Amino acid sequence: MSVDADTVRRIAHLARIAVADGEVAHLQGELNAILAFVEHLSEVDVEGVEPMTSVTPMEMKKRSDAVTEGGIPDDIVRNAPATEDHFFVVPKVVE
């Protein structure tokens, strides 16, 4: 796959990038090099290779999924400017 000058201009237009006529040839070469690299990567045999999320093996830290009421409502609402029965009181914003 290769990119021509018209495609470079179209990509620049879609990306809202101003490209002078003198830059089109340079960008065309760079885009073609990128596409050649991607085609080169597609030739790599990855059969049997497990996907990975990190280059170092690690186990995700997990916590128990338990529903609690927090147990500290007084601490939670202590810094609020106005509270009522452990709820935040906020000014009305919709008329």
MOJORA-V326628 format. One record per pair of residues at least 4 apart in sequence whose ideal C-beta (glycine too) atoms are under 7 Angstrom apart, sorted by sequence separation. I is the first residue (numbers start at 1). J is the second residue. D is the distance in whole Angstrom. If there is no record, write none. Layout:
((I/J/D) (I/J/D))
This chain:
((3/7/5) (5/9/7) (6/10/6) (7/11/6) (8/12/6) (9/13/6) (10/14/6) (11/15/6) (19/23/5) (23/27/6) (24/28/6) (25/29/7) (26/30/7) (27/31/6) (28/32/6) (29/33/6) (30/34/7) (31/35/6) (32/36/6) (33/37/6) (34/38/7) (35/39/6) (36/40/6) (37/41/7) (38/42/7) (54/58/6) (72/76/6) (73/77/6) (74/78/6) (83/87/6) (3/8/6) (12/17/5) (19/24/6) (83/88/6) (84/89/5) (70/76/7) (77/83/4) (83/89/6) (12/19/4) (82/89/4) (19/27/6) (80/88/5) (77/86/6) (9/19/7) (77/88/7) (73/86/4) (9/24/7) (8/24/5) (5/24/5) (8/27/5) (8/28/5) (5/28/6) (8/31/6) (3/28/6) (3/31/5) (3/32/6) (2/32/5) (3/35/7) (1/35/5))
